[in-house]
């Protein structure tokens, strides 16, 4: 199943952006395209490779479009 990232991102609230990644908060309970449950944040990796430093334990789902990783986080 393909992810319609343009439509998905228009529903999310932008949070952070730097040269390696861009993050969005899901403030309207959009369903995760991988598992169908609402996700908390979307992290779009802009560089390959990219390192993520997580400050809390999360479950996550991952999708790839045009060589970019899309990480959907779910707080435990």
HTML snippet that shows the backbone in 3Dmol.js (N, CA, C, O; Angstrom):
<script src="https://3Dmol.org/build/3Dmol-min.js"></script>
<div id="view" style="width:600px;height:400px;position:relative"></div>
<script>
const pdb = `
ATOM      1  N   UNK A   1       0.844  -1.181   0.000  1.00  0.00           N
ATOM      2  CA  UNK A   1       0.000   0.000   0.000  1.00  0.00           C
ATOM      3  C   UNK A   1       0.891   1.246   0.000  1.00  0.00           C
ATOM      4  O   UNK A   1       1.805   1.353   0.818  1.00  0.00           O
ATOM      5  N   UNK A   2       0.634   2.165  -0.893  1.00  0.00           N
ATOM      6  CA  UNK A   2       1.399   3.405  -0.958  1.00  0.00           C
ATOM      7  C   UNK A   2       0.861   4.411   0.040  1.00  0.00           C
ATOM      8  O   UNK A   2      -0.326   4.413   0.366  1.00  0.00           O
ATOM      9  N   UNK A   3       1.747   5.259   0.518  1.00  0.00           N
ATOM     10  CA  UNK A   3       1.382   6.321   1.449  1.00  0.00           C
ATOM     11  C   UNK A   3       1.182   7.599   0.639  1.00  0.00           C
ATOM     12  O   UNK A   3       2.070   7.990  -0.119  1.00  0.00           O
ATOM     13  N   UNK A   4       0.033   8.254   0.786  1.00  0.00           N
ATOM     14  CA  UNK A   4      -0.190   9.551   0.157  1.00  0.00           C
ATOM     15  C   UNK A   4       0.347  10.605   1.118  1.00  0.00           C
ATOM     16  O   UNK A   4      -0.406  11.206   1.885  1.00  0.00           O
ATOM     17  N   UNK A   5       1.663  10.819   1.065  1.00  0.00           N
ATOM     18  CA  UNK A   5       2.316  11.675   2.057  1.00  0.00           C
ATOM     19  C   UNK A   5       1.877  13.128   1.966  1.00  0.00           C
ATOM     20  O   UNK A   5       1.759  13.799   2.991  1.00  0.00           O
ATOM     21  N   UNK A   6       1.634  13.626   0.764  1.00  0.00           N
ATOM     22  CA  UNK A   6       1.213  15.022   0.640  1.00  0.00           C
ATOM     23  C   UNK A   6      -0.110  15.263   1.355  1.00  0.00           C
ATOM     24  O   UNK A   6      -0.249  16.242   2.088  1.00  0.00           O
ATOM     25  N   UNK A   7      -1.075  14.387   1.150  1.00  0.00           N
ATOM     26  CA  UNK A   7      -2.369  14.527   1.822  1.00  0.00           C
ATOM     27  C   UNK A   7      -2.219  14.322   3.328  1.00  0.00           C
ATOM     28  O   UNK A   7      -2.816  15.057   4.115  1.00  0.00           O
ATOM     29  N   UNK A   8      -1.437  13.339   3.731  1.00  0.00           N
ATOM     30  CA  UNK A   8      -1.220  13.053   5.144  1.00  0.00           C
ATOM     31  C   UNK A   8      -0.619  14.257   5.859  1.00  0.00           C
ATOM     32  O   UNK A   8      -1.108  14.657   6.916  1.00  0.00           O
ATOM     33  N   UNK A   9       0.425  14.829   5.300  1.00  0.00           N
ATOM     34  CA  UNK A   9       1.143  15.935   5.940  1.00  0.00           C
ATOM     35  C   UNK A   9       0.267  17.180   6.073  1.00  0.00           C
ATOM     36  O   UNK A   9       0.450  17.951   7.016  1.00  0.00           O
ATOM     37  N   UNK A  10      -0.675  17.397   5.159  1.00  0.00           N
ATOM     38  CA  UNK A  10      -1.538  18.573   5.271  1.00  0.00           C
ATOM     39  C   UNK A  10      -2.437  18.504   6.506  1.00  0.00           C
ATOM     40  O   UNK A  10      -2.952  19.529   6.952  1.00  0.00           O
ATOM     41  N   UNK A  11      -2.629  17.307   7.062  1.00  0.00           N
ATOM     42  CA  UNK A  11      -3.466  17.135   8.264  1.00  0.00           C
ATOM     43  C   UNK A  11      -2.670  17.265   9.552  1.00  0.00           C
ATOM     44  O   UNK A  11      -3.258  17.276  10.633  1.00  0.00           O
ATOM     45  N   UNK A  12      -1.343  17.365   9.467  1.00  0.00           N
ATOM     46  CA  UNK A  12      -0.478  17.351  10.647  1.00  0.00           C
ATOM     47  C   UNK A  12       0.076  18.736  10.968  1.00  0.00           C
ATOM     48  O   UNK A  12       0.078  19.626  10.117  1.00  0.00           O
ATOM     49  N   UNK A  13       0.546  18.909  12.203  1.00  0.00           N
ATOM     50  CA  UNK A  13       1.121  20.171  12.663  1.00  0.00           C
ATOM     51  C   UNK A  13       2.646  20.098  12.594  1.00  0.00           C
ATOM     52  O   UNK A  13       3.239  19.258  13.271  1.00  0.00           O
ATOM     53  N   UNK A  14       3.301  20.946  11.800  1.00  0.00           N
ATOM     54  CA  UNK A  14       4.766  20.938  11.725  1.00  0.00           C
ATOM     55  C   UNK A  14       5.387  21.250  13.091  1.00  0.00           C
ATOM     56  O   UNK A  14       4.883  22.102  13.824  1.00  0.00           O
ATOM     57  N   UNK A  15       6.485  20.558  13.432  1.00  0.00           N
ATOM     58  CA  UNK A  15       7.157  20.787  14.714  1.00  0.00           C
ATOM     59  C   UNK A  15       8.613  21.194  14.544  1.00  0.00           C
ATOM     60  O   UNK A  15       8.979  22.308  14.918  1.00  0.00           O
ATOM     61  N   UNK A  16       9.452  20.329  13.994  1.00  0.00           N
ATOM     62  CA  UNK A  16      10.890  20.627  13.879  1.00  0.00           C
ATOM     63  C   UNK A  16      11.361  20.311  12.471  1.00  0.00           C
ATOM     64  O   UNK A  16      10.812  19.450  11.783  1.00  0.00           O
ATOM     65  N   UNK A  17      12.400  21.036  12.065  1.00  0.00           N
ATOM     66  CA  UNK A  17      13.048  20.704  10.802  1.00  0.00           C
ATOM     67  C   UNK A  17      14.515  21.080  10.898  1.00  0.00           C
ATOM     68  O   UNK A  17      14.868  22.148  11.398  1.00  0.00           O
ATOM     69  N   UNK A  18      15.363  20.182  10.412  1.00  0.00           N
ATOM     70  CA  UNK A  18      16.780  20.473  10.260  1.00  0.00           C
ATOM     71  C   UNK A  18      17.249  19.775   8.982  1.00  0.00           C
ATOM     72  O   UNK A  18      16.422  19.274   8.220  1.00  0.00           O
ATOM     73  N   UNK A  19      18.532  19.735   8.742  1.00  0.00           N
ATOM     74  CA  UNK A  19      19.025  19.159   7.487  1.00  0.00           C
ATOM     75  C   UNK A  19      18.794  17.653   7.391  1.00  0.00           C
ATOM     76  O   UNK A  19      18.770  17.108   6.287  1.00  0.00           O
ATOM     77  N   UNK A  20      18.622  16.970   8.527  1.00  0.00           N
ATOM     78  CA  UNK A  20      18.474  15.517   8.521  1.00  0.00           C
ATOM     79  C   UNK A  20      17.035  15.034   8.556  1.00  0.00           C
ATOM     80  O   UNK A  20      16.714  13.987   7.994  1.00  0.00           O
ATOM     81  N   UNK A  21      16.152  15.808   9.225  1.00  0.00           N
ATOM     82  CA  UNK A  21      14.778  15.329   9.358  1.00  0.00           C
ATOM     83  C   UNK A  21      13.784  16.452   9.550  1.00  0.00           C
ATOM     84  O   UNK A  21      14.138  17.598   9.826  1.00  0.00           O
ATOM     85  N   UNK A  22      12.519  16.076   9.391  1.00  0.00           N
ATOM     86  CA  UNK A  22      11.403  16.999   9.590  1.00  0.00           C
ATOM     87  C   UNK A  22      10.381  16.229  10.430  1.00  0.00           C
ATOM     88  O   UNK A  22      10.133  15.050  10.175  1.00  0.00           O
ATOM     89  N   UNK A  23       9.782  16.894  11.437  1.00  0.00           N
ATOM     90  CA  UNK A  23       8.802  16.190  12.270  1.00  0.00           C
ATOM     91  C   UNK A  23       7.483  16.947  12.332  1.00  0.00           C
ATOM     92  O   UNK A  23       7.429  18.173  12.237  1.00  0.00           O
ATOM     93  N   UNK A  24       6.428  16.167  12.494  1.00  0.00           N
ATOM     94  CA  UNK A  24       5.063  16.680  12.558  1.00  0.00           C
ATOM     95  C   UNK A  24       4.351  16.020  13.720  1.00  0.00           C
ATOM     96  O   UNK A  24       4.636  14.869  14.050  1.00  0.00           O
ATOM     97  N   UNK A  25       3.425  16.737  14.349  1.00  0.00           N
ATOM     98  CA  UNK A  25       2.604  16.179  15.421  1.00  0.00           C
ATOM     99  C   UNK A  25       1.209  15.900  14.870  1.00  0.00           C
ATOM    100  O   UNK A  25       0.647  16.699  14.121  1.00  0.00           O
ATOM    101  N   UNK A  26       0.670  14.759  15.255  1.00  0.00           N
ATOM    102  CA  UNK A  26      -0.673  14.361  14.834  1.00  0.00           C
ATOM    103  C   UNK A  26      -1.668  14.863  15.880  1.00  0.00           C
ATOM    104  O   UNK A  26      -1.960  14.156  16.844  1.00  0.00           O
ATOM    105  N   UNK A  27      -2.182  16.058  15.700  1.00  0.00           N
ATOM    106  CA  UNK A  27      -3.084  16.672  16.675  1.00  0.00           C
ATOM    107  C   UNK A  27      -4.554  16.359  16.403  1.00  0.00           C
ATOM    108  O   UNK A  27      -5.424  16.753  17.180  1.00  0.00           O
ATOM    109  N   UNK A  28      -4.840  15.650  15.302  1.00  0.00           N
ATOM    110  CA  UNK A  28      -6.230  15.357  14.937  1.00  0.00           C
ATOM    111  C   UNK A  28      -6.520  13.859  14.834  1.00  0.00           C
ATOM    112  O   UNK A  28      -7.528  13.461  14.249  1.00  0.00           O
ATOM    113  N   UNK A  29      -5.643  13.029  15.398  1.00  0.00           N
ATOM    114  CA  UNK A  29      -5.822  11.566  15.459  1.00  0.00           C
ATOM    115  C   UNK A  29      -5.962  10.897  14.098  1.00  0.00           C
ATOM    116  O   UNK A  29      -6.828  10.044  13.907  1.00  0.00           O
ATOM    117  N   UNK A  30      -5.106  11.285  13.149  1.00  0.00           N
ATOM    118  CA  UNK A  30      -5.060  10.616  11.851  1.00  0.00           C
ATOM    119  C   UNK A  30      -4.560   9.192  12.076  1.00  0.00           C
ATOM    120  O   UNK A  30      -3.672   8.970  12.899  1.00  0.00           O
ATOM    121  N   UNK A  31      -5.120   8.233  11.353  1.00  0.00           N
ATOM    122  CA  UNK A  31      -4.719   6.829  11.488  1.00  0.00           C
ATOM    123  C   UNK A  31      -3.378   6.575  10.804  1.00  0.00           C
ATOM    124  O   UNK A  31      -3.092   7.130   9.744  1.00  0.00           O
ATOM    125  N   UNK A  32      -2.576   5.741  11.419  1.00  0.00           N
ATOM    126  CA  UNK A  32      -1.295   5.319  10.855  1.00  0.00           C
ATOM    127  C   UNK A  32      -1.578   4.452   9.621  1.00  0.00           C
ATOM    128  O   UNK A  32      -2.397   3.536   9.692  1.00  0.00           O
ATOM    129  N   UNK A  33      -0.916   4.726   8.496  1.00  0.00           N
ATOM    130  CA  UNK A  33      -1.164   3.928   7.296  1.00  0.00           C
ATOM    131  C   UNK A  33      -0.687   2.482   7.428  1.00  0.00           C
ATOM    132  O   UNK A  33      -1.130   1.616   6.673  1.00  0.00           O
ATOM    133  N   UNK A  34       0.210   2.210   8.378  1.00  0.00           N
ATOM    134  CA  UNK A  34       0.732   0.852   8.550  1.00  0.00           C
ATOM    135  C   UNK A  34      -0.152  -0.014   9.447  1.00  0.00           C
ATOM    136  O   UNK A  34      -0.448  -1.159   9.107  1.00  0.00           O
ATOM    137  N   UNK A  35      -0.577   0.532  10.597  1.00  0.00           N
ATOM    138  CA  UNK A  35      -1.310  -0.294  11.566  1.00  0.00           C
ATOM    139  C   UNK A  35      -2.764   0.127  11.762  1.00  0.00           C
ATOM    140  O   UNK A  35      -3.543  -0.615  12.361  1.00  0.00           O
ATOM    141  N   UNK A  36      -3.140   1.305  11.265  1.00  0.00           N
ATOM    142  CA  UNK A  36      -4.515   1.763  11.381  1.00  0.00           C
ATOM    143  C   UNK A  36      -4.865   2.471  12.677  1.00  0.00           C
ATOM    144  O   UNK A  36      -5.969   3.000  12.808  1.00  0.00           O
ATOM    145  N   UNK A  37      -3.956   2.494  13.633  1.00  0.00           N
ATOM    146  CA  UNK A  37      -4.181   3.176  14.906  1.00  0.00           C
ATOM    147  C   UNK A  37      -3.678   4.625  14.793  1.00  0.00           C
ATOM    148  O   UNK A  37      -2.745   4.892  14.036  1.00  0.00           O
ATOM    149  N   UNK A  38      -4.286   5.562  15.540  1.00  0.00           N
ATOM    150  CA  UNK A  38      -3.764   6.937  15.519  1.00  0.00           C
ATOM    151  C   UNK A  38      -2.303   6.956  15.994  1.00  0.00           C
ATOM    152  O   UNK A  38      -1.944   6.260  16.944  1.00  0.00           O
ATOM    153  N   UNK A  39      -1.484   7.742  15.337  1.00  0.00           N
ATOM    154  CA  UNK A  39      -0.075   7.870  15.731  1.00  0.00           C
ATOM    155  C   UNK A  39       0.130   9.209  16.396  1.00  0.00           C
ATOM    156  O   UNK A  39      -0.717  10.095  16.290  1.00  0.00           O
ATOM    157  N   UNK A  40       1.262   9.368  17.091  1.00  0.00           N
ATOM    158  CA  UNK A  40       1.548  10.609  17.810  1.00  0.00           C
ATOM    159  C   UNK A  40       2.329  11.604  16.959  1.00  0.00           C
ATOM    160  O   UNK A  40       1.958  12.774  16.870  1.00  0.00           O
ATOM    161  N   UNK A  41       3.401  11.145  16.342  1.00  0.00           N
ATOM    162  CA  UNK A  41       4.252  12.022  15.546  1.00  0.00           C
ATOM    163  C   UNK A  41       4.686  11.315  14.273  1.00  0.00           C
ATOM    164  O   UNK A  41       4.736  10.086  14.214  1.00  0.00           O
ATOM    165  N   UNK A  42       4.998  12.103  13.262  1.00  0.00           N
ATOM    166  CA  UNK A  42       5.583  11.605  12.026  1.00  0.00           C
ATOM    167  C   UNK A  42       6.958  12.231  11.892  1.00  0.00           C
ATOM    168  O   UNK A  42       7.105  13.449  11.992  1.00  0.00           O
ATOM    169  N   UNK A  43       7.963  11.398  11.667  1.00  0.00           N
ATOM    170  CA  UNK A  43       9.330  11.867  11.425  1.00  0.00           C
ATOM    171  C   UNK A  43       9.693  11.471  10.002  1.00  0.00           C
ATOM    172  O   UNK A  43       9.633  10.296   9.640  1.00  0.00           O
ATOM    173  N   UNK A  44      10.069  12.459   9.198  1.00  0.00           N
ATOM    174  CA  UNK A  44      10.477  12.221   7.817  1.00  0.00           C
ATOM    175  C   UNK A  44      11.986  12.382   7.744  1.00  0.00           C
ATOM    176  O   UNK A  44      12.515  13.460   8.015  1.00  0.00           O
ATOM    177  N   UNK A  45      12.677  11.312   7.380  1.00  0.00           N
ATOM    178  CA  UNK A  45      14.137  11.348   7.271  1.00  0.00           C
ATOM    179  C   UNK A  45      14.518  11.926   5.913  1.00  0.00           C
ATOM    180  O   UNK A  45      14.114  11.406   4.874  1.00  0.00           O
ATOM    181  N   UNK A  46      15.302  13.007   5.928  1.00  0.00           N
ATOM    182  CA  UNK A  46      15.697  13.697   4.706  1.00  0.00           C
ATOM    183  C   UNK A  46      17.082  13.287   4.232  1.00  0.00           C
ATOM    184  O   UNK A  46      17.432  13.517   3.074  1.00  0.00           O
ATOM    185  N   UNK A  47      17.876  12.682   5.114  1.00  0.00           N
ATOM    186  CA  UNK A  47      19.228  12.248   4.761  1.00  0.00           C
ATOM    187  C   UNK A  47      19.343  10.750   4.958  1.00  0.00           C
ATOM    188  O   UNK A  47      18.618  10.157   5.758  1.00  0.00           O
ATOM    189  N   UNK A  48      20.261  10.143   4.220  1.00  0.00           N
ATOM    190  CA  UNK A  48      20.546   8.725   4.378  1.00  0.00           C
ATOM    191  C   UNK A  48      22.044   8.564   4.559  1.00  0.00           C
ATOM    192  O   UNK A  48      22.808   8.893   3.651  1.00  0.00           O
ATOM    193  N   UNK A  49      22.478   8.075   5.687  1.00  0.00           N
ATOM    194  CA  UNK A  49      21.716   7.631   6.846  1.00  0.00           C
ATOM    195  C   UNK A  49      21.363   8.798   7.768  1.00  0.00           C
ATOM    196  O   UNK A  49      21.946   9.879   7.680  1.00  0.00           O
ATOM    197  N   UNK A  50      20.407   8.560   8.644  1.00  0.00           N
ATOM    198  CA  UNK A  50      19.978   9.541   9.646  1.00  0.00           C
ATOM    199  C   UNK A  50      19.943   8.859  10.998  1.00  0.00           C
ATOM    200  O   UNK A  50      19.495   7.718  11.107  1.00  0.00           O
ATOM    201  N   UNK A  51      20.407   9.540  12.020  1.00  0.00           N
ATOM    202  CA  UNK A  51      20.399   9.016  13.381  1.00  0.00           C
ATOM    203  C   UNK A  51      19.282   9.688  14.170  1.00  0.00           C
ATOM    204  O   UNK A  51      19.100  10.904  14.097  1.00  0.00           O
ATOM    205  N   UNK A  52      18.538   8.887  14.921  1.00  0.00           N
ATOM    206  CA  UNK A  52      17.480   9.420  15.778  1.00  0.00           C
ATOM    207  C   UNK A  52      17.858   9.198  17.230  1.00  0.00           C
ATOM    208  O   UNK A  52      18.221   8.085  17.612  1.00  0.00           O
ATOM    209  N   UNK A  53      17.780  10.228  18.032  1.00  0.00           N
ATOM    210  CA  UNK A  53      18.027  10.119  19.466  1.00  0.00           C
ATOM    211  C   UNK A  53      16.678  10.216  20.169  1.00  0.00           C
ATOM    212  O   UNK A  53      16.084  11.292  20.247  1.00  0.00           O
ATOM    213  N   UNK A  54      16.206   9.091  20.676  1.00  0.00           N
ATOM    214  CA  UNK A  54      14.891   9.046  21.306  1.00  0.00           C
ATOM    215  C   UNK A  54      15.010   9.284  22.800  1.00  0.00           C
ATOM    216  O   UNK A  54      15.834   8.662  23.471  1.00  0.00           O
ATOM    217  N   UNK A  55      14.186  10.185  23.318  1.00  0.00           N
ATOM    218  CA  UNK A  55      14.226  10.496  24.745  1.00  0.00           C
ATOM    219  C   UNK A  55      13.234   9.657  25.536  1.00  0.00           C
ATOM    220  O   UNK A  55      13.236   9.699  26.767  1.00  0.00           O
ATOM    221  N   UNK A  56      12.383   8.892  24.847  1.00  0.00           N
ATOM    222  CA  UNK A  56      11.418   8.031  25.532  1.00  0.00           C
ATOM    223  C   UNK A  56      11.209   6.767  24.707  1.00  0.00           C
ATOM    224  O   UNK A  56      11.563   6.708  23.529  1.00  0.00           O
ATOM    225  N   UNK A  57      10.630   5.764  25.346  1.00  0.00           N
ATOM    226  CA  UNK A  57      10.358   4.511  24.671  1.00  0.00           C
ATOM    227  C   UNK A  57       9.131   4.651  23.793  1.00  0.00           C
ATOM    228  O   UNK A  57       8.085   5.114  24.250  1.00  0.00           O
ATOM    229  N   UNK A  58       9.252   4.253  22.526  1.00  0.00           N
ATOM    230  CA  UNK A  58       8.163   4.378  21.570  1.00  0.00           C
ATOM    231  C   UNK A  58       8.025   3.106  20.751  1.00  0.00           C
ATOM    232  O   UNK A  58       9.009   2.406  20.510  1.00  0.00           O
ATOM    233  N   UNK A  59       6.820   2.811  20.329  1.00  0.00           N
ATOM    234  CA  UNK A  59       6.602   1.856  19.263  1.00  0.00           C
ATOM    235  C   UNK A  59       6.549   2.682  17.994  1.00  0.00           C
ATOM    236  O   UNK A  59       6.143   3.844  18.035  1.00  0.00           O
ATOM    237  N   UNK A  60       6.946   2.115  16.870  1.00  0.00           N
ATOM    238  CA  UNK A  60       6.853   2.884  15.648  1.00  0.00           C
ATOM    239  C   UNK A  60       6.592   1.990  14.454  1.00  0.00           C
ATOM    240  O   UNK A  60       6.936   0.808  14.446  1.00  0.00           O
ATOM    241  N   UNK A  61       5.977   2.583  13.447  1.00  0.00           N
ATOM    242  CA  UNK A  61       5.737   1.962  12.157  1.00  0.00           C
ATOM    243  C   UNK A  61       6.554   2.755  11.137  1.00  0.00           C
ATOM    244  O   UNK A  61       6.788   3.949  11.321  1.00  0.00           O
ATOM    245  N   UNK A  62       6.984   2.097  10.071  1.00  0.00           N
ATOM    246  CA  UNK A  62       7.843   2.756   9.087  1.00  0.00           C
ATOM    247  C   UNK A  62       7.305   2.526   7.681  1.00  0.00           C
ATOM    248  O   UNK A  62       6.865   1.429   7.337  1.00  0.00           O
ATOM    249  N   UNK A  63       7.350   3.578   6.882  1.00  0.00           N
ATOM    250  CA  UNK A  63       7.026   3.495   5.463  1.00  0.00           C
ATOM    251  C   UNK A  63       8.117   4.196   4.680  1.00  0.00           C
ATOM    252  O   UNK A  63       8.844   5.023   5.229  1.00  0.00           O
ATOM    253  N   UNK A  64       8.237   3.872   3.400  1.00  0.00           N
ATOM    254  CA  UNK A  64       9.253   4.508   2.546  1.00  0.00           C
ATOM    255  C   UNK A  64       8.572   4.990   1.274  1.00  0.00           C
ATOM    256  O   UNK A  64       7.790   4.266   0.657  1.00  0.00           O
ATOM    257  N   UNK A  65       8.885   6.231   0.891  1.00  0.00           N
ATOM    258  CA  UNK A  65       8.391   6.783  -0.362  1.00  0.00           C
ATOM    259  C   UNK A  65       9.513   7.574  -1.003  1.00  0.00           C
ATOM    260  O   UNK A  65      10.126   8.422  -0.354  1.00  0.00           O
ATOM    261  N   UNK A  66       9.786   7.309  -2.257  1.00  0.00           N
ATOM    262  CA  UNK A  66      10.838   8.005  -3.006  1.00  0.00           C
ATOM    263  C   UNK A  66      12.163   8.033  -2.250  1.00  0.00           C
ATOM    264  O   UNK A  66      12.870   9.041  -2.270  1.00  0.00           O
ATOM    265  N   UNK A  67      12.501   6.931  -1.584  1.00  0.00           N
ATOM    266  CA  UNK A  67      13.776   6.818  -0.880  1.00  0.00           C
ATOM    267  C   UNK A  67      13.823   7.501   0.474  1.00  0.00           C
ATOM    268  O   UNK A  67      14.873   7.501   1.117  1.00  0.00           O
ATOM    269  N   UNK A  68      12.710   8.090   0.932  1.00  0.00           N
ATOM    270  CA  UNK A  68      12.664   8.738   2.248  1.00  0.00           C
ATOM    271  C   UNK A  68      11.909   7.841   3.218  1.00  0.00           C
ATOM    272  O   UNK A  68      10.870   7.276   2.876  1.00  0.00           O
ATOM    273  N   UNK A  69      12.440   7.715   4.432  1.00  0.00           N
ATOM    274  CA  UNK A  69      11.763   6.946   5.471  1.00  0.00           C
ATOM    275  C   UNK A  69      10.759   7.837   6.190  1.00  0.00           C
ATOM    276  O   UNK A  69      11.054   8.987   6.515  1.00  0.00           O
ATOM    277  N   UNK A  70       9.573   7.294   6.434  1.00  0.00           N
ATOM    278  CA  UNK A  70       8.517   7.955   7.193  1.00  0.00           C
ATOM    279  C   UNK A  70       8.271   7.115   8.427  1.00  0.00           C
ATOM    280  O   UNK A  70       7.829   5.971   8.326  1.00  0.00           O
ATOM    281  N   UNK A  71       8.558   7.682   9.607  1.00  0.00           N
ATOM    282  CA  UNK A  71       8.450   6.954  10.862  1.00  0.00           C
ATOM    283  C   UNK A  71       7.248   7.506  11.639  1.00  0.00           C
ATOM    284  O   UNK A  71       7.190   8.689  11.974  1.00  0.00           O
ATOM    285  N   UNK A  72       6.303   6.622  11.910  1.00  0.00           N
ATOM    286  CA  UNK A  72       5.082   6.976  12.647  1.00  0.00           C
ATOM    287  C   UNK A  72       5.261   6.484  14.084  1.00  0.00           C
ATOM    288  O   UNK A  72       5.337   5.279  14.321  1.00  0.00           O
ATOM    289  N   UNK A  73       5.328   7.414  15.047  1.00  0.00           N
ATOM    290  CA  UNK A  73       5.577   7.019  16.437  1.00  0.00           C
ATOM    291  C   UNK A  73       4.273   6.814  17.195  1.00  0.00           C
ATOM    292  O   UNK A  73       3.279   7.505  16.974  1.00  0.00           O
ATOM    293  N   UNK A  74       4.316   5.833  18.099  1.00  0.00           N
ATOM    294  CA  UNK A  74       3.185   5.522  18.973  1.00  0.00           C
ATOM    295  C   UNK A  74       3.716   5.476  20.397  1.00  0.00           C
ATOM    296  O   UNK A  74       4.547   4.627  20.718  1.00  0.00           O
ATOM    297  N   UNK A  75       3.247   6.380  21.255  1.00  0.00           N
ATOM    298  CA  UNK A  75       3.684   6.370  22.662  1.00  0.00           C
ATOM    299  C   UNK A  75       3.131   5.130  23.340  1.00  0.00           C
ATOM    300  O   UNK A  75       2.016   4.694  23.054  1.00  0.00           O
ATOM    301  N   UNK A  76       3.919   4.573  24.236  1.00  0.00           N
ATOM    302  CA  UNK A  76       3.479   3.358  24.947  1.00  0.00           C
ATOM    303  C   UNK A  76       2.660   3.689  26.149  1.00  0.00           C
ATOM    304  O   UNK A  76       2.212   2.788  26.858  1.00  0.00           O
TER     305      UNK A  76
END
`;
const viewer = $3Dmol.createViewer("view");
viewer.addModel(pdb, "pdb");
viewer.setStyle({}, {cartoon: {color: "spectrum"}});
viewer.zoomTo();
viewer.render();
</script>
